[in-house]
Amino acid sequence: MKRTGKAVLSLVELSWSWLGGFIGVGAVGYAGHWLALREFDQLFLIGSFGATAVLLYGAPTVPYSQPRNVLGGHLLSALVGVSLWQHQPGSLWLTGALAVSCAMALMQLTRTLHPPGGATALIAVAGDTRIHDLGYLYALAPVGLGAAIMLLVALVVNNAPPRRRYPLTWW
């Protein structure tokens, strides 16, 4: 929004963002359902993908929305979260705090900062037993596969209208 309070985006731009969010999150949820494994049904709908959808489809030009950040941020954060869960240094609050802060530091060091990655790390720690039972598979599915699906949708939706372009950089 401009300082005048008037929306900068047109109804057409808002519609493309809405469509991307709907298809992206829907495709991730359907992937979990399609795998037809009880362990995966609806497990792909992790909360951090909601925030990723906002970035990918609502703000596709920001650095946090670029493929390196989306994939790298989610994958590294998932690995950090799982590692800390498996080697719990203490109570849940301490492990959760360590997971988020360590994931953030690792994303900063690797130039893969993606804010929803913090939630991905926290979900690995504070998630239910289905998440914990996946172990490091959590980083591949639902996290890696889900992020890849959302990126594919972003490539199609964000490049369909002539005034949108995604990504600005691949790596």
ChimeraX commands (.cxc) that place a marker at each C-alpha (Angstrom):
marker #1 position 0.00,0.00,0.00 radius 0.5
marker #1 position 1.12,3.53,-0.68 radius 0.5
marker #1 position 1.19,6.07,2.11 radius 0.5
marker #1 position -2.01,7.52,0.68 radius 0.5
marker #1 position -3.81,4.35,1.74 radius 0.5
marker #1 position -4.82,3.42,-1.80 radius 0.5
marker #1 position -4.10,-0.16,-2.87 radius 0.5
marker #1 position -1.30,-0.47,-5.42 radius 0.5
marker #1 position -2.46,-3.85,-6.68 radius 0.5
marker #1 position -5.27,-4.16,-9.16 radius 0.5
marker #1 position -8.10,-6.64,-8.88 radius 0.5
marker #1 position -6.36,-8.66,-11.60 radius 0.5
marker #1 position -3.13,-8.87,-9.56 radius 0.5
marker #1 position -5.06,-9.82,-6.44 radius 0.5
marker #1 position -6.87,-12.50,-8.42 radius 0.5
marker #1 position -3.59,-14.03,-9.62 radius 0.5
marker #1 position -2.26,-14.06,-6.05 radius 0.5
marker #1 position -5.47,-15.66,-4.81 radius 0.5
marker #1 position -5.37,-18.27,-7.58 radius 0.5
marker #1 position -1.74,-19.11,-6.83 radius 0.5
marker #1 position -2.45,-19.52,-3.12 radius 0.5
marker #1 position -5.46,-21.70,-3.79 radius 0.5
marker #1 position -3.75,-23.94,-6.34 radius 0.5
marker #1 position -0.43,-24.08,-4.46 radius 0.5
marker #1 position -1.82,-25.07,-1.07 radius 0.5
marker #1 position -4.46,-27.27,-2.70 radius 0.5
marker #1 position -1.83,-29.12,-4.74 radius 0.5
marker #1 position 0.30,-29.74,-1.65 radius 0.5
marker #1 position -2.70,-31.03,0.29 radius 0.5
marker #1 position -3.77,-33.21,-2.62 radius 0.5
marker #1 position -0.24,-34.65,-2.92 radius 0.5
marker #1 position -0.51,-35.90,0.66 radius 0.5
marker #1 position -3.94,-37.34,-0.06 radius 0.5
marker #1 position -2.83,-38.89,-3.35 radius 0.5
marker #1 position 0.05,-40.74,-1.72 radius 0.5
marker #1 position -2.76,-42.67,0.00 radius 0.5
marker #1 position -0.65,-43.52,2.98 radius 0.5
marker #1 position -2.23,-42.93,6.34 radius 0.5
marker #1 position 1.02,-41.38,7.53 radius 0.5
marker #1 position 0.84,-38.73,4.81 radius 0.5
marker #1 position -2.87,-37.99,4.47 radius 0.5
marker #1 position -3.20,-34.30,5.37 radius 0.5
marker #1 position 0.31,-34.34,6.84 radius 0.5
marker #1 position 1.52,-32.23,3.93 radius 0.5
marker #1 position -0.56,-29.27,5.11 radius 0.5
marker #1 position 2.02,-27.95,7.55 radius 0.5
marker #1 position 1.43,-24.42,8.81 radius 0.5
marker #1 position 4.61,-22.97,7.36 radius 0.5
marker #1 position 3.29,-23.60,3.84 radius 0.5
marker #1 position 0.56,-21.03,4.47 radius 0.5
marker #1 position 3.20,-18.38,5.01 radius 0.5
marker #1 position 5.17,-19.65,2.01 radius 0.5
marker #1 position 2.04,-19.25,-0.12 radius 0.5
marker #1 position 1.71,-15.61,0.93 radius 0.5
marker #1 position 5.30,-14.96,-0.10 radius 0.5
marker #1 position 5.30,-16.97,-3.35 radius 0.5
marker #1 position 2.00,-15.73,-4.73 radius 0.5
marker #1 position 1.46,-12.43,-2.93 radius 0.5
marker #1 position 5.04,-11.13,-2.96 radius 0.5
marker #1 position 6.88,-13.09,-5.67 radius 0.5
marker #1 position 9.58,-10.45,-6.18 radius 0.5
marker #1 position 10.96,-10.32,-2.63 radius 0.5
marker #1 position 14.23,-12.17,-1.93 radius 0.5
marker #1 position 12.54,-14.53,0.57 radius 0.5
marker #1 position 10.30,-15.82,-2.26 radius 0.5
marker #1 position 13.05,-16.89,-4.63 radius 0.5
marker #1 position 13.57,-20.64,-5.26 radius 0.5
marker #1 position 16.90,-20.84,-3.40 radius 0.5
marker #1 position 15.31,-19.35,-0.30 radius 0.5
marker #1 position 12.11,-21.37,-0.45 radius 0.5
marker #1 position 13.74,-24.76,-0.98 radius 0.5
marker #1 position 16.90,-24.14,1.00 radius 0.5
marker #1 position 15.13,-22.43,3.88 radius 0.5
marker #1 position 12.54,-25.16,4.30 radius 0.5
marker #1 position 14.93,-28.10,3.86 radius 0.5
marker #1 position 17.65,-26.79,6.16 radius 0.5
marker #1 position 15.12,-25.79,8.80 radius 0.5
marker #1 position 13.46,-29.20,8.69 radius 0.5
marker #1 position 16.82,-30.91,9.15 radius 0.5
marker #1 position 17.68,-28.66,12.09 radius 0.5
marker #1 position 14.30,-29.26,13.71 radius 0.5
marker #1 position 14.45,-33.03,13.32 radius 0.5
marker #1 position 18.04,-33.17,14.58 radius 0.5
marker #1 position 17.22,-31.19,17.68 radius 0.5
marker #1 position 14.07,-33.22,18.35 radius 0.5
marker #1 position 16.02,-36.45,18.15 radius 0.5
marker #1 position 18.69,-35.15,20.49 radius 0.5
marker #1 position 16.44,-33.23,22.87 radius 0.5
marker #1 position 18.58,-31.05,25.08 radius 0.5
marker #1 position 15.72,-30.46,27.48 radius 0.5
marker #1 position 12.13,-29.45,27.61 radius 0.5
marker #1 position 9.93,-28.72,24.59 radius 0.5
marker #1 position 10.16,-24.96,25.00 radius 0.5
marker #1 position 13.96,-25.11,25.00 radius 0.5
marker #1 position 14.15,-27.47,22.03 radius 0.5
marker #1 position 11.66,-25.34,20.10 radius 0.5
marker #1 position 13.57,-22.15,20.80 radius 0.5
marker #1 position 16.84,-23.79,19.77 radius 0.5
marker #1 position 15.29,-25.17,16.57 radius 0.5
marker #1 position 14.00,-21.80,15.42 radius 0.5
marker #1 position 17.13,-19.85,16.34 radius 0.5
marker #1 position 19.53,-22.44,14.89 radius 0.5
marker #1 position 17.48,-22.72,11.70 radius 0.5
marker #1 position 17.47,-18.94,11.35 radius 0.5
marker #1 position 21.24,-18.73,11.81 radius 0.5
marker #1 position 21.84,-21.53,9.30 radius 0.5
marker #1 position 19.55,-19.89,6.75 radius 0.5
marker #1 position 21.40,-16.60,7.21 radius 0.5
marker #1 position 24.79,-18.29,6.82 radius 0.5
marker #1 position 23.72,-20.08,3.63 radius 0.5
marker #1 position 21.82,-17.09,2.18 radius 0.5
marker #1 position 18.59,-19.12,2.14 radius 0.5
marker #1 position 16.57,-17.01,4.59 radius 0.5
marker #1 position 12.89,-17.89,4.22 radius 0.5
marker #1 position 10.85,-16.75,7.26 radius 0.5
marker #1 position 8.41,-19.71,7.10 radius 0.5
marker #1 position 11.47,-21.95,7.62 radius 0.5
marker #1 position 11.37,-21.00,11.29 radius 0.5
marker #1 position 7.91,-22.54,11.52 radius 0.5
marker #1 position 9.11,-25.61,9.63 radius 0.5
marker #1 position 11.81,-26.15,12.27 radius 0.5
marker #1 position 9.35,-25.57,15.11 radius 0.5
marker #1 position 6.83,-28.01,13.60 radius 0.5
marker #1 position 9.54,-30.70,13.55 radius 0.5
marker #1 position 9.88,-30.23,17.30 radius 0.5
marker #1 position 6.35,-29.40,18.44 radius 0.5
marker #1 position 4.45,-31.46,15.87 radius 0.5
marker #1 position 2.47,-34.56,16.71 radius 0.5
marker #1 position 3.78,-38.11,16.77 radius 0.5
marker #1 position 3.13,-38.55,13.04 radius 0.5
marker #1 position 5.68,-35.80,12.36 radius 0.5
marker #1 position 8.15,-37.22,14.89 radius 0.5
marker #1 position 7.78,-40.74,13.50 radius 0.5
marker #1 position 8.89,-39.52,10.07 radius 0.5
marker #1 position 12.32,-38.57,11.39 radius 0.5
marker #1 position 14.50,-37.14,8.63 radius 0.5
marker #1 position 11.91,-38.18,6.04 radius 0.5
marker #1 position 10.03,-35.07,7.25 radius 0.5
marker #1 position 12.61,-32.99,5.37 radius 0.5
marker #1 position 11.88,-34.83,2.11 radius 0.5
marker #1 position 8.12,-35.28,2.44 radius 0.5
marker #1 position 6.18,-33.28,3.36 radius 0.5
marker #1 position 8.68,-30.39,3.45 radius 0.5
marker #1 position 10.86,-30.80,0.34 radius 0.5
marker #1 position 8.15,-32.20,-1.90 radius 0.5
marker #1 position 5.61,-29.65,-0.68 radius 0.5
marker #1 position 7.97,-26.72,-1.26 radius 0.5
marker #1 position 8.81,-28.05,-4.75 radius 0.5
marker #1 position 5.11,-28.32,-5.63 radius 0.5
marker #1 position 4.49,-24.77,-4.45 radius 0.5
marker #1 position 7.44,-23.56,-6.53 radius 0.5
marker #1 position 6.11,-25.28,-9.66 radius 0.5
marker #1 position 2.75,-23.62,-9.16 radius 0.5
marker #1 position 4.52,-20.27,-8.63 radius 0.5
marker #1 position 6.37,-20.70,-11.93 radius 0.5
marker #1 position 3.11,-21.19,-13.81 radius 0.5
marker #1 position 0.85,-18.72,-12.02 radius 0.5
marker #1 position 3.38,-15.92,-11.59 radius 0.5
marker #1 position 4.46,-16.05,-15.24 radius 0.5
marker #1 position 0.98,-16.32,-16.76 radius 0.5
marker #1 position 0.07,-12.62,-16.67 radius 0.5
marker #1 position 2.35,-10.31,-18.67 radius 0.5
marker #1 position 3.16,-8.02,-15.74 radius 0.5
marker #1 position 4.37,-10.73,-13.37 radius 0.5
marker #1 position 7.71,-12.46,-13.53 radius 0.5
marker #1 position 9.02,-15.26,-11.36 radius 0.5
marker #1 position 11.67,-15.98,-10.28 radius 0.5
marker #1 position 13.85,-12.91,-10.33 radius 0.5
marker #1 position 16.85,-15.14,-9.66 radius 0.5
marker #1 position 17.25,-18.90,-9.58 radius 0.5
marker #1 position 20.21,-19.17,-7.28 radius 0.5
marker link #1:1,2 radius 0.2
marker link #1:2,3 radius 0.2
marker link #1:3,4 radius 0.2
marker link #1:4,5 radius 0.2
marker link #1:5,6 radius 0.2
marker link #1:6,7 radius 0.2
marker link #1:7,8 radius 0.2
marker link #1:8,9 radius 0.2
marker link #1:9,10 radius 0.2
marker link #1:10,11 radius 0.2
marker link #1:11,12 radius 0.2
marker link #1:12,13 radius 0.2
marker link #1:13,14 radius 0.2
marker link #1:14,15 radius 0.2
marker link #1:15,16 radius 0.2
marker link #1:16,17 radius 0.2
marker link #1:17,18 radius 0.2
marker link #1:18,19 radius 0.2
marker link #1:19,20 radius 0.2
marker link #1:20,21 radius 0.2
marker link #1:21,22 radius 0.2
marker link #1:22,23 radius 0.2
marker link #1:23,24 radius 0.2
marker link #1:24,25 radius 0.2
marker link #1:25,26 radius 0.2
marker link #1:26,27 radius 0.2
marker link #1:27,28 radius 0.2
marker link #1:28,29 radius 0.2
marker link #1:29,30 radius 0.2
marker link #1:30,31 radius 0.2
marker link #1:31,32 radius 0.2
marker link #1:32,33 radius 0.2
marker link #1:33,34 radius 0.2
marker link #1:34,35 radius 0.2
marker link #1:35,36 radius 0.2
marker link #1:36,37 radius 0.2
marker link #1:37,38 radius 0.2
marker link #1:38,39 radius 0.2
marker link #1:39,40 radius 0.2
marker link #1:40,41 radius 0.2
marker link #1:41,42 radius 0.2
marker link #1:42,43 radius 0.2
marker link #1:43,44 radius 0.2
marker link #1:44,45 radius 0.2
marker link #1:45,46 radius 0.2
marker link #1:46,47 radius 0.2
marker link #1:47,48 radius 0.2
marker link #1:48,49 radius 0.2
marker link #1:49,50 radius 0.2
marker link #1:50,51 radius 0.2
marker link #1:51,52 radius 0.2
marker link #1:52,53 radius 0.2
marker link #1:53,54 radius 0.2
marker link #1:54,55 radius 0.2
marker link #1:55,56 radius 0.2
marker link #1:56,57 radius 0.2
marker link #1:57,58 radius 0.2
marker link #1:58,59 radius 0.2
marker link #1:59,60 radius 0.2
marker link #1:60,61 radius 0.2
marker link #1:61,62 radius 0.2
marker link #1:62,63 radius 0.2
marker link #1:63,64 radius 0.2
marker link #1:64,65 radius 0.2
marker link #1:65,66 radius 0.2
marker link #1:66,67 radius 0.2
marker link #1:67,68 radius 0.2
marker link #1:68,69 radius 0.2
marker link #1:69,70 radius 0.2
marker link #1:70,71 radius 0.2
marker link #1:71,72 radius 0.2
marker link #1:72,73 radius 0.2
marker link #1:73,74 radius 0.2
marker link #1:74,75 radius 0.2
marker link #1:75,76 radius 0.2
marker link #1:76,77 radius 0.2
marker link #1:77,78 radius 0.2
marker link #1:78,79 radius 0.2
marker link #1:79,80 radius 0.2
marker link #1:80,81 radius 0.2
marker link #1:81,82 radius 0.2
marker link #1:82,83 radius 0.2
marker link #1:83,84 radius 0.2
marker link #1:84,85 radius 0.2
marker link #1:85,86 radius 0.2
marker link #1:86,87 radius 0.2
marker link #1:87,88 radius 0.2
marker link #1:88,89 radius 0.2
marker link #1:89,90 radius 0.2
marker link #1:90,91 radius 0.2
marker link #1:91,92 radius 0.2
marker link #1:92,93 radius 0.2
marker link #1:93,94 radius 0.2
marker link #1:94,95 radius 0.2
marker link #1:95,96 radius 0.2
marker link #1:96,97 radius 0.2
marker link #1:97,98 radius 0.2
marker link #1:98,99 radius 0.2
marker link #1:99,100 radius 0.2
marker link #1:100,101 radius 0.2
marker link #1:101,102 radius 0.2
marker link #1:102,103 radius 0.2
marker link #1:103,104 radius 0.2
marker link #1:104,105 radius 0.2
marker link #1:105,106 radius 0.2
marker link #1:106,107 radius 0.2
marker link #1:107,108 radius 0.2
marker link #1:108,109 radius 0.2
marker link #1:109,110 radius 0.2
marker link #1:110,111 radius 0.2
marker link #1:111,112 radius 0.2
marker link #1:112,113 radius 0.2
marker link #1:113,114 radius 0.2
marker link #1:114,115 radius 0.2
marker link #1:115,116 radius 0.2
marker link #1:116,117 radius 0.2
marker link #1:117,118 radius 0.2
marker link #1:118,119 radius 0.2
marker link #1:119,120 radius 0.2
marker link #1:120,121 radius 0.2
marker link #1:121,122 radius 0.2
marker link #1:122,123 radius 0.2
marker link #1:123,124 radius 0.2
marker link #1:124,125 radius 0.2
marker link #1:125,126 radius 0.2
marker link #1:126,127 radius 0.2
marker link #1:127,128 radius 0.2
marker link #1:128,129 radius 0.2
marker link #1:129,130 radius 0.2
marker link #1:130,131 radius 0.2
marker link #1:131,132 radius 0.2
marker link #1:132,133 radius 0.2
marker link #1:133,134 radius 0.2
marker link #1:134,135 radius 0.2
marker link #1:135,136 radius 0.2
marker link #1:136,137 radius 0.2
marker link #1:137,138 radius 0.2
marker link #1:138,139 radius 0.2
marker link #1:139,140 radius 0.2
marker link #1:140,141 radius 0.2
marker link #1:141,142 radius 0.2
marker link #1:142,143 radius 0.2
marker link #1:143,144 radius 0.2
marker link #1:144,145 radius 0.2
marker link #1:145,146 radius 0.2
marker link #1:146,147 radius 0.2
marker link #1:147,148 radius 0.2
marker link #1:148,149 radius 0.2
marker link #1:149,150 radius 0.2
marker link #1:150,151 radius 0.2
marker link #1:151,152 radius 0.2
marker link #1:152,153 radius 0.2
marker link #1:153,154 radius 0.2
marker link #1:154,155 radius 0.2
marker link #1:155,156 radius 0.2
marker link #1:156,157 radius 0.2
marker link #1:157,158 radius 0.2
marker link #1:158,159 radius 0.2
marker link #1:159,160 radius 0.2
marker link #1:160,161 radius 0.2
marker link #1:161,162 radius 0.2
marker link #1:162,163 radius 0.2
marker link #1:163,164 radius 0.2
marker link #1:164,165 radius 0.2
marker link #1:165,166 radius 0.2
marker link #1:166,167 radius 0.2
marker link #1:167,168 radius 0.2
marker link #1:168,169 radius 0.2
marker link #1:169,170 radius 0.2
marker link #1:170,171 radius 0.2
view
